[in-house]
């Protein structure tokens, strides 16, 4: 029925971009949900193949743009990771109602913050594209005359954290002091490049007009070395103590390690480092020796194969990154700049870093699934 409706409308002479809107709230917790799931996956795969730069047009006169380094898409059934984007929940979620005045207030908060950010960037000599003071564009590019390269800015929303993040990425070959959080391979102007990136926690309406995050971002863009936060133990100590299973081991006033309780009785050890306005957390996921042969990373779990897989996976992570340490250990980490955070926001951030590392471990290491 799904495909026949589309074909019927096309045969009637409708435009090629005809769409069929399908609603299926009734299939939640029903036997039909797997059938719907399979149909949608097949359709998505067909669209990927149709849109692939490697695909051949039906008309020999058609022109297709080829992106250097393109690869044929693989079926979603072969993707691995801790989250299934096509998963049907067993129970529905409550609908959140927001009044028009409240929604306008939230939008105004982010408009004002973004206007202050772009104003500071221009004061420091950066150019911005697109430059529309009345619109928050999801993707922006900033550059400075005579600078090393341009930097891309992208807005994302992390549902678990309940806040927006700004991802800053740079494809320059020179190593930046601050742009060393994660790396990913991404399409840029018809060529694939390896980018370094980190993220900034955008202040929420509840956190008010905090410009501390903007100041820390300016320092990062100026490539200034991070300053260890000598007050980190006082600022973060209560949060870490509340999460630690067996206490917090502080190696300095701004570095610590602790073990956090995760899902199904598992625990995760994290390394914590706080600089002024900046947080880094790293947690081990698996030794490469513990990983199995998988088609997704090209067969054997060699350091080279895992690294190539990591560069692709990092494109889909709204928070954090995967990395390979010393060709031996797969890790998950976060590198974020921030302003004034509440106790709840600090706790949620540390929890998410540990829980997401644990989710990756559970999905990749078969011995840990029990």
PADO-902775 format. One line per 3 residues: for each residue x negated, y negated, z of C-alpha. Coordinates in steps of 0.05 Angstrom, whole numbers. Layout:
X Y Z  ... .
***
This chain:
0 0 0  -57 -47 16  -91 -40 -51 .
-27 -31 -92  -1 -98 -68  -65 -132 -90 .
-65 -97 -158  8 -114 -169  -3 -187 -156 .
-64 -189 -202  -26 -154 -258  29 -207 -252 .
-21 -259 -274  -37 -291 -208  -105 -324 -198 .
-165 -279 -182  -170 -307 -111  -102 -279 -92 .
-100 -257 -19  -55 -209 18  -46 -227 92 .
-40 -165 134  -19 -165 207  -23 -103 250 .
-13 -118 324  31 -57 330  -26 -9 317 .
-63 -24 382  -67 41 422  -33 79 365 .
-55 136 320  -54 90 259  -110 44 284 .
-165 90 258  -133 93 190  -128 17 188 .
-200 12 212  -225 57 156  -187 19 103 .
-215 -48 127  -286 -20 129  -279 7 58 .
-253 -60 34  -310 -97 67  -361 -51 36 .
-329 -61 -32  -333 -136 -24  -406 -132 -4 .
-422 -92 -66  -382 -139 -110  -417 -200 -81 .
-486 -169 -77  -539 -205 -119  -558 -135 -144 .
-488 -122 -171  -476 -123 -246  -420 -167 -273 .
-366 -138 -317  -377 -191 -369  -447 -192 -399 .
-441 -267 -404  -432 -276 -329  -489 -307 -292 .
-508 -282 -223  -558 -316 -177  -611 -270 -150 .
-641 -282 -81  -714 -261 -76  -722 -203 -30 .
-649 -181 -34  -631 -110 -14  -568 -72 -28 .
-519 -73 31  -512 -11 71  -446 17 98 .
-424 -11 165  -414 61 189  -490 66 192 .
-500 4 234  -526 14 304  -519 -31 364 .
-482 -38 430  -421 -72 401  -371 -51 347 .
-341 -112 313  -283 -70 286  -265 -38 353 .
-191 -40 372  -183 -54 446  -141 -7 487 .
-105 -65 520  -89 -132 490  -116 -198 514 .
-75 -254 544  -62 -315 501  -93 -378 530 .
-50 -439 521  -84 -507 518  -46 -573 516 .
-60 -622 460  -88 -673 508  -134 -622 540 .
-158 -598 472  -171 -670 450  -211 -682 514 .
-254 -621 501  -267 -641 429  -284 -712 450 .
-335 -685 500  -373 -648 446  -368 -705 396 .
-398 -754 447  -453 -706 466  -470 -692 393 .
-470 -767 377  -520 -779 433  -563 -721 407 .
-565 -747 335  -578 -817 361  -639 -793 400 .
-664 -754 339  -660 -817 296  -696 -857 350 .
-753 -807 346  -758 -815 270  -719 -753 248 .
-674 -752 188  -609 -711 191  -569 -677 137 .
-510 -680 133  -506 -745 171  -433 -758 187 .
-424 -791 256  -350 -771 258  -360 -697 244 .
-396 -641 279  -423 -597 224  -439 -525 243 .
-503 -525 202  -552 -584 200  -623 -596 179 .
-671 -645 211  -740 -667 187  -790 -721 198 .
-834 -754 145  -903 -722 147  -879 -667 194 .
-897 -594 190  -830 -571 164  -755 -579 169 .
-716 -549 226  -647 -519 219  -594 -529 273 .
-534 -483 279  -475 -483 327  -453 -417 357 .
-403 -398 411  -417 -342 460  -352 -315 488 .
-385 -280 547  -420 -343 570  -359 -385 551 .
-402 -440 521  -432 -466 457  -505 -457 439 .
-548 -494 389  -597 -450 351  -660 -484 325 .
-700 -446 273  -763 -462 235  -795 -423 178 .
-863 -457 183  -923 -411 184  -956 -453 239 .
-942 -429 309  -903 -478 352  -910 -479 427 .
-835 -480 438  -808 -444 376  -832 -376 398 .
-769 -347 428  -747 -298 374  -759 -284 301 .
-711 -265 245  -710 -256 170  -659 -301 138 .
-639 -326 69  -662 -398 58  -653 -433 -8 .
-651 -368 -48  -713 -339 -14  -718 -296 48 .
-764 -322 102  -784 -303 172  -762 -357 222 .
-779 -371 294  -721 -395 335  -696 -413 405 .
-631 -438 433  -603 -496 473  -544 -489 521 .
-496 -544 502  -465 -576 565  -393 -556 577 .
-339 -607 593  -343 -584 665  -417 -602 667 .
-401 -673 643  -445 -718 602  -511 -684 620 .
-566 -711 576  -621 -670 609  -614 -617 554 .
-625 -670 501  -688 -695 535  -716 -624 539 .
-699 -613 466  -737 -676 446  -798 -650 483 .
-792 -584 446  -787 -617 379  -848 -658 396 .
-883 -591 408  -901 -609 479  -926 -553 523 .
-874 -526 573  -884 -549 645  -877 -495 698 .
-819 -511 745  -848 -512 815  -777 -519 842 .
-753 -456 807  -753 -414 870  -709 -464 905 .
-664 -474 845  -657 -402 822  -673 -363 885 .
-602 -357 910  -577 -334 842  -630 -281 835 .
-622 -256 907  -547 -246 895  -561 -203 833 .
-622 -164 856  -612 -91 877  -676 -88 918 .
-698 -160 928  -736 -208 883  -811 -204 873 .
-840 -273 862  -909 -273 829  -910 -350 830 .
-863 -407 845  -833 -401 776  -842 -327 757 .
-806 -267 785  -782 -197 770  -719 -161 796 .
-674 -102 783  -601 -115 767  -542 -68 770 .
-510 -56 702  -456 -10 673  -443 62 696 .
-494 61 752  -552 40 708  -601 -14 728 .
-644 -61 687  -710 -93 708  -720 -164 681 .
-778 -212 680  -759 -284 697  -798 -347 681 .
-771 -418 692  -803 -480 662  -774 -550 670 .
-709 -548 630  -726 -480 600  -713 -408 618 .
-744 -344 591  -721 -274 610  -749 -209 581 .
-727 -137 595  -752 -72 566  -704 -33 523 .
-744 28 502  -813 54 487  -820 67 413 .
-838 139 431  -768 147 460  -733 125 396 .
-709 176 346  -711 182 270  -657 136 243 .
-639 115 172  -625 44 196  -698 29 208 .
-725 70 151  -738 137 184  -791 146 237 .
-792 94 294  -860 64 276  -877 -6 299 .
-872 -31 228  -804 0 215  -776 -24 282 .
-802 -94 270  -769 -99 202  -704 -75 233 .
-710 -125 290  -717 -183 241  -650 -164 210 .
-613 -149 275  -632 -215 306  -591 -252 254 .
-527 -226 287  -544 -240 360  -509 -302 388 .
-555 -301 449  -624 -273 457  -669 -232 411 .
-702 -164 403  -778 -160 397  -834 -109 395 .
-889 -117 446  -959 -90 431  -931 -42 379 .
-905 1 437  -844 -29 471  -778 -54 445 .
-752 -111 489  -692 -157 493  -702 -229 516 .
-672 -298 518  -706 -365 510  -661 -424 523 .
-667 -498 539  -616 -525 588  -594 -584 630 .
-560 -582 698  -528 -514 707  -478 -494 761 .
-492 -434 806  -439 -395 766  -471 -413 699 .
-540 -392 724  -513 -326 750  -476 -312 685 .
-537 -326 643  -583 -279 682  -529 -225 684 .
-518 -228 609  -592 -222 595  -596 -158 637 .
-530 -129 613  -545 -139 540  -614 -107 548 .
-580 -48 582  -528 -43 526  -583 -39 474 .
-619 14 515  -555 55 522  -542 51 447 .
-612 69 424  -638 119 475  -596 181 474 .
-622 206 541  -592 144 575  -521 155 551 .
-502 200 609 .
***
